[in-house]
Amino acid sequence: MADYIYTMEIRLTPDQQKGANLVQEVARNAGMNLYLTGGAVRDIISGFPIRDLDFTVQGNPLKLQKELEKAGAVIAAADDDLKTL
């Protein structure tokens, strides 16, 4: 089995790596499971450049939003009804 975490990390830009690390740390501290989803998974498997990072969180994303903002992240858009950030 390929080491997808290593494959992803070596292909992330420094800004993407910084963002992924922040989301991962905040989710871990909030006791939430975090999963990489969407186009990034496709890009890793197919060998394309990783253009964006999509995460799915097991838990309340609005709680994650508050914790990310406390950590200094700027949330560009949020939808309370869809519970997306």
Chimera marker file (.cmm) of the C-alpha trace (Angstrom):
<marker_set name="trace">
<marker id="1" x="0.000" y="0.000" z="0.000" r="1" g="1" b="0" radius="0.5"/>
<marker id="2" x="1.320" y="3.421" z="-0.944" r="1" g="1" b="0" radius="0.5"/>
<marker id="3" x="2.114" y="5.906" z="1.790" r="1" g="1" b="0" radius="0.5"/>
<marker id="4" x="-0.498" y="8.486" z="0.805" r="1" g="1" b="0" radius="0.5"/>
<marker id="5" x="0.313" y="10.848" z="3.655" r="1" g="1" b="0" radius="0.5"/>
<marker id="6" x="3.939" y="11.061" z="2.524" r="1" g="1" b="0" radius="0.5"/>
<marker id="7" x="2.820" y="11.361" z="-1.109" r="1" g="1" b="0" radius="0.5"/>
<marker id="8" x="0.542" y="14.233" z="-0.159" r="1" g="1" b="0" radius="0.5"/>
<marker id="9" x="2.993" y="16.050" z="2.100" r="1" g="1" b="0" radius="0.5"/>
<marker id="10" x="5.824" y="16.146" z="-0.439" r="1" g="1" b="0" radius="0.5"/>
<marker id="11" x="3.491" y="17.651" z="-3.050" r="1" g="1" b="0" radius="0.5"/>
<marker id="12" x="1.869" y="20.367" z="-0.942" r="1" g="1" b="0" radius="0.5"/>
<marker id="13" x="2.963" y="23.953" z="-1.278" r="1" g="1" b="0" radius="0.5"/>
<marker id="14" x="4.304" y="25.519" z="1.930" r="1" g="1" b="0" radius="0.5"/>
<marker id="15" x="1.022" y="27.421" z="2.369" r="1" g="1" b="0" radius="0.5"/>
<marker id="16" x="-1.037" y="24.263" z="1.844" r="1" g="1" b="0" radius="0.5"/>
<marker id="17" x="1.140" y="22.392" z="4.344" r="1" g="1" b="0" radius="0.5"/>
<marker id="18" x="0.719" y="25.177" z="6.894" r="1" g="1" b="0" radius="0.5"/>
<marker id="19" x="-3.067" y="25.174" z="6.434" r="1" g="1" b="0" radius="0.5"/>
<marker id="20" x="-3.344" y="21.380" z="6.625" r="1" g="1" b="0" radius="0.5"/>
<marker id="21" x="-1.245" y="21.303" z="9.792" r="1" g="1" b="0" radius="0.5"/>
<marker id="22" x="-3.392" y="23.999" z="11.420" r="1" g="1" b="0" radius="0.5"/>
<marker id="23" x="-6.678" y="22.254" z="10.589" r="1" g="1" b="0" radius="0.5"/>
<marker id="24" x="-5.266" y="18.933" z="11.773" r="1" g="1" b="0" radius="0.5"/>
<marker id="25" x="-4.006" y="20.372" z="15.066" r="1" g="1" b="0" radius="0.5"/>
<marker id="26" x="-7.214" y="22.278" z="15.823" r="1" g="1" b="0" radius="0.5"/>
<marker id="27" x="-9.392" y="19.239" z="15.045" r="1" g="1" b="0" radius="0.5"/>
<marker id="28" x="-7.204" y="16.992" z="17.204" r="1" g="1" b="0" radius="0.5"/>
<marker id="29" x="-7.364" y="19.440" z="20.130" r="1" g="1" b="0" radius="0.5"/>
<marker id="30" x="-11.160" y="19.635" z="19.745" r="1" g="1" b="0" radius="0.5"/>
<marker id="31" x="-11.396" y="15.835" z="19.828" r="1" g="1" b="0" radius="0.5"/>
<marker id="32" x="-12.676" y="15.595" z="16.255" r="1" g="1" b="0" radius="0.5"/>
<marker id="33" x="-11.778" y="13.073" z="13.579" r="1" g="1" b="0" radius="0.5"/>
<marker id="34" x="-10.624" y="14.764" z="10.368" r="1" g="1" b="0" radius="0.5"/>
<marker id="35" x="-10.553" y="13.233" z="6.892" r="1" g="1" b="0" radius="0.5"/>
<marker id="36" x="-9.035" y="14.492" z="3.667" r="1" g="1" b="0" radius="0.5"/>
<marker id="37" x="-11.722" y="14.314" z="0.972" r="1" g="1" b="0" radius="0.5"/>
<marker id="38" x="-12.579" y="15.648" z="-2.449" r="1" g="1" b="0" radius="0.5"/>
<marker id="39" x="-10.250" y="16.722" z="-5.204" r="1" g="1" b="0" radius="0.5"/>
<marker id="40" x="-7.061" y="16.391" z="-3.182" r="1" g="1" b="0" radius="0.5"/>
<marker id="41" x="-7.596" y="12.647" z="-2.878" r="1" g="1" b="0" radius="0.5"/>
<marker id="42" x="-8.174" y="12.414" z="-6.642" r="1" g="1" b="0" radius="0.5"/>
<marker id="43" x="-5.067" y="14.511" z="-7.297" r="1" g="1" b="0" radius="0.5"/>
<marker id="44" x="-2.896" y="12.339" z="-5.023" r="1" g="1" b="0" radius="0.5"/>
<marker id="45" x="-4.064" y="9.128" z="-6.675" r="1" g="1" b="0" radius="0.5"/>
<marker id="46" x="-3.786" y="10.448" z="-10.230" r="1" g="1" b="0" radius="0.5"/>
<marker id="47" x="-0.503" y="12.310" z="-9.733" r="1" g="1" b="0" radius="0.5"/>
<marker id="48" x="-1.915" y="15.753" z="-10.544" r="1" g="1" b="0" radius="0.5"/>
<marker id="49" x="-0.856" y="18.852" z="-8.591" r="1" g="1" b="0" radius="0.5"/>
<marker id="50" x="-2.917" y="19.278" z="-5.429" r="1" g="1" b="0" radius="0.5"/>
<marker id="51" x="-5.003" y="22.374" z="-6.101" r="1" g="1" b="0" radius="0.5"/>
<marker id="52" x="-7.089" y="22.543" z="-2.954" r="1" g="1" b="0" radius="0.5"/>
<marker id="53" x="-7.656" y="20.726" z="0.305" r="1" g="1" b="0" radius="0.5"/>
<marker id="54" x="-11.104" y="19.574" z="1.349" r="1" g="1" b="0" radius="0.5"/>
<marker id="55" x="-11.689" y="18.095" z="4.773" r="1" g="1" b="0" radius="0.5"/>
<marker id="56" x="-14.617" y="16.319" z="6.343" r="1" g="1" b="0" radius="0.5"/>
<marker id="57" x="-14.877" y="16.469" z="10.096" r="1" g="1" b="0" radius="0.5"/>
<marker id="58" x="-16.679" y="14.039" z="12.346" r="1" g="1" b="0" radius="0.5"/>
<marker id="59" x="-18.322" y="16.485" z="14.680" r="1" g="1" b="0" radius="0.5"/>
<marker id="60" x="-19.701" y="19.989" z="14.578" r="1" g="1" b="0" radius="0.5"/>
<marker id="61" x="-17.969" y="22.040" z="11.856" r="1" g="1" b="0" radius="0.5"/>
<marker id="62" x="-19.175" y="25.271" z="13.458" r="1" g="1" b="0" radius="0.5"/>
<marker id="63" x="-17.235" y="24.348" z="16.595" r="1" g="1" b="0" radius="0.5"/>
<marker id="64" x="-14.221" y="23.716" z="14.375" r="1" g="1" b="0" radius="0.5"/>
<marker id="65" x="-14.758" y="27.132" z="12.793" r="1" g="1" b="0" radius="0.5"/>
<marker id="66" x="-14.628" y="28.848" z="16.172" r="1" g="1" b="0" radius="0.5"/>
<marker id="67" x="-11.477" y="26.971" z="17.144" r="1" g="1" b="0" radius="0.5"/>
<marker id="68" x="-9.814" y="27.768" z="13.800" r="1" g="1" b="0" radius="0.5"/>
<marker id="69" x="-10.630" y="31.465" z="14.214" r="1" g="1" b="0" radius="0.5"/>
<marker id="70" x="-9.148" y="31.407" z="17.734" r="1" g="1" b="0" radius="0.5"/>
<marker id="71" x="-5.988" y="29.945" z="16.166" r="1" g="1" b="0" radius="0.5"/>
<marker id="72" x="-5.808" y="32.864" z="13.723" r="1" g="1" b="0" radius="0.5"/>
<marker id="73" x="-7.431" y="31.349" z="10.619" r="1" g="1" b="0" radius="0.5"/>
<marker id="74" x="-9.683" y="33.498" z="8.457" r="1" g="1" b="0" radius="0.5"/>
<marker id="75" x="-12.837" y="31.719" z="7.305" r="1" g="1" b="0" radius="0.5"/>
<marker id="76" x="-13.751" y="32.950" z="3.819" r="1" g="1" b="0" radius="0.5"/>
<marker id="77" x="-17.283" y="31.523" z="3.789" r="1" g="1" b="0" radius="0.5"/>
<marker id="78" x="-19.551" y="29.527" z="6.063" r="1" g="1" b="0" radius="0.5"/>
<marker id="79" x="-23.062" y="28.146" z="5.671" r="1" g="1" b="0" radius="0.5"/>
<marker id="80" x="-24.837" y="27.406" z="8.931" r="1" g="1" b="0" radius="0.5"/>
<marker id="81" x="-27.661" y="25.479" z="7.205" r="1" g="1" b="0" radius="0.5"/>
<marker id="82" x="-25.296" y="23.185" z="5.276" r="1" g="1" b="0" radius="0.5"/>
<marker id="83" x="-22.749" y="23.218" z="8.097" r="1" g="1" b="0" radius="0.5"/>
<marker id="84" x="-19.880" y="23.927" z="5.728" r="1" g="1" b="0" radius="0.5"/>
<marker id="85" x="-16.883" y="26.232" z="5.954" r="1" g="1" b="0" radius="0.5"/>
<link id1="1" id2="2" r="1" g="1" b="0" radius="0.2"/>
<link id1="2" id2="3" r="1" g="1" b="0" radius="0.2"/>
<link id1="3" id2="4" r="1" g="1" b="0" radius="0.2"/>
<link id1="4" id2="5" r="1" g="1" b="0" radius="0.2"/>
<link id1="5" id2="6" r="1" g="1" b="0" radius="0.2"/>
<link id1="6" id2="7" r="1" g="1" b="0" radius="0.2"/>
<link id1="7" id2="8" r="1" g="1" b="0" radius="0.2"/>
<link id1="8" id2="9" r="1" g="1" b="0" radius="0.2"/>
<link id1="9" id2="10" r="1" g="1" b="0" radius="0.2"/>
<link id1="10" id2="11" r="1" g="1" b="0" radius="0.2"/>
<link id1="11" id2="12" r="1" g="1" b="0" radius="0.2"/>
<link id1="12" id2="13" r="1" g="1" b="0" radius="0.2"/>
<link id1="13" id2="14" r="1" g="1" b="0" radius="0.2"/>
<link id1="14" id2="15" r="1" g="1" b="0" radius="0.2"/>
<link id1="15" id2="16" r="1" g="1" b="0" radius="0.2"/>
<link id1="16" id2="17" r="1" g="1" b="0" radius="0.2"/>
<link id1="17" id2="18" r="1" g="1" b="0" radius="0.2"/>
<link id1="18" id2="19" r="1" g="1" b="0" radius="0.2"/>
<link id1="19" id2="20" r="1" g="1" b="0" radius="0.2"/>
<link id1="20" id2="21" r="1" g="1" b="0" radius="0.2"/>
<link id1="21" id2="22" r="1" g="1" b="0" radius="0.2"/>
<link id1="22" id2="23" r="1" g="1" b="0" radius="0.2"/>
<link id1="23" id2="24" r="1" g="1" b="0" radius="0.2"/>
<link id1="24" id2="25" r="1" g="1" b="0" radius="0.2"/>
<link id1="25" id2="26" r="1" g="1" b="0" radius="0.2"/>
<link id1="26" id2="27" r="1" g="1" b="0" radius="0.2"/>
<link id1="27" id2="28" r="1" g="1" b="0" radius="0.2"/>
<link id1="28" id2="29" r="1" g="1" b="0" radius="0.2"/>
<link id1="29" id2="30" r="1" g="1" b="0" radius="0.2"/>
<link id1="30" id2="31" r="1" g="1" b="0" radius="0.2"/>
<link id1="31" id2="32" r="1" g="1" b="0" radius="0.2"/>
<link id1="32" id2="33" r="1" g="1" b="0" radius="0.2"/>
<link id1="33" id2="34" r="1" g="1" b="0" radius="0.2"/>
<link id1="34" id2="35" r="1" g="1" b="0" radius="0.2"/>
<link id1="35" id2="36" r="1" g="1" b="0" radius="0.2"/>
<link id1="36" id2="37" r="1" g="1" b="0" radius="0.2"/>
<link id1="37" id2="38" r="1" g="1" b="0" radius="0.2"/>
<link id1="38" id2="39" r="1" g="1" b="0" radius="0.2"/>
<link id1="39" id2="40" r="1" g="1" b="0" radius="0.2"/>
<link id1="40" id2="41" r="1" g="1" b="0" radius="0.2"/>
<link id1="41" id2="42" r="1" g="1" b="0" radius="0.2"/>
<link id1="42" id2="43" r="1" g="1" b="0" radius="0.2"/>
<link id1="43" id2="44" r="1" g="1" b="0" radius="0.2"/>
<link id1="44" id2="45" r="1" g="1" b="0" radius="0.2"/>
<link id1="45" id2="46" r="1" g="1" b="0" radius="0.2"/>
<link id1="46" id2="47" r="1" g="1" b="0" radius="0.2"/>
<link id1="47" id2="48" r="1" g="1" b="0" radius="0.2"/>
<link id1="48" id2="49" r="1" g="1" b="0" radius="0.2"/>
<link id1="49" id2="50" r="1" g="1" b="0" radius="0.2"/>
<link id1="50" id2="51" r="1" g="1" b="0" radius="0.2"/>
<link id1="51" id2="52" r="1" g="1" b="0" radius="0.2"/>
<link id1="52" id2="53" r="1" g="1" b="0" radius="0.2"/>
<link id1="53" id2="54" r="1" g="1" b="0" radius="0.2"/>
<link id1="54" id2="55" r="1" g="1" b="0" radius="0.2"/>
<link id1="55" id2="56" r="1" g="1" b="0" radius="0.2"/>
<link id1="56" id2="57" r="1" g="1" b="0" radius="0.2"/>
<link id1="57" id2="58" r="1" g="1" b="0" radius="0.2"/>
<link id1="58" id2="59" r="1" g="1" b="0" radius="0.2"/>
<link id1="59" id2="60" r="1" g="1" b="0" radius="0.2"/>
<link id1="60" id2="61" r="1" g="1" b="0" radius="0.2"/>
<link id1="61" id2="62" r="1" g="1" b="0" radius="0.2"/>
<link id1="62" id2="63" r="1" g="1" b="0" radius="0.2"/>
<link id1="63" id2="64" r="1" g="1" b="0" radius="0.2"/>
<link id1="64" id2="65" r="1" g="1" b="0" radius="0.2"/>
<link id1="65" id2="66" r="1" g="1" b="0" radius="0.2"/>
<link id1="66" id2="67" r="1" g="1" b="0" radius="0.2"/>
<link id1="67" id2="68" r="1" g="1" b="0" radius="0.2"/>
<link id1="68" id2="69" r="1" g="1" b="0" radius="0.2"/>
<link id1="69" id2="70" r="1" g="1" b="0" radius="0.2"/>
<link id1="70" id2="71" r="1" g="1" b="0" radius="0.2"/>
<link id1="71" id2="72" r="1" g="1" b="0" radius="0.2"/>
<link id1="72" id2="73" r="1" g="1" b="0" radius="0.2"/>
<link id1="73" id2="74" r="1" g="1" b="0" radius="0.2"/>
<link id1="74" id2="75" r="1" g="1" b="0" radius="0.2"/>
<link id1="75" id2="76" r="1" g="1" b="0" radius="0.2"/>
<link id1="76" id2="77" r="1" g="1" b="0" radius="0.2"/>
<link id1="77" id2="78" r="1" g="1" b="0" radius="0.2"/>
<link id1="78" id2="79" r="1" g="1" b="0" radius="0.2"/>
<link id1="79" id2="80" r="1" g="1" b="0" radius="0.2"/>
<link id1="80" id2="81" r="1" g="1" b="0" radius="0.2"/>
<link id1="81" id2="82" r="1" g="1" b="0" radius="0.2"/>
<link id1="82" id2="83" r="1" g="1" b="0" radius="0.2"/>
<link id1="83" id2="84" r="1" g="1" b="0" radius="0.2"/>
<link id1="84" id2="85" r="1" g="1" b="0" radius="0.2"/>
</marker_set>
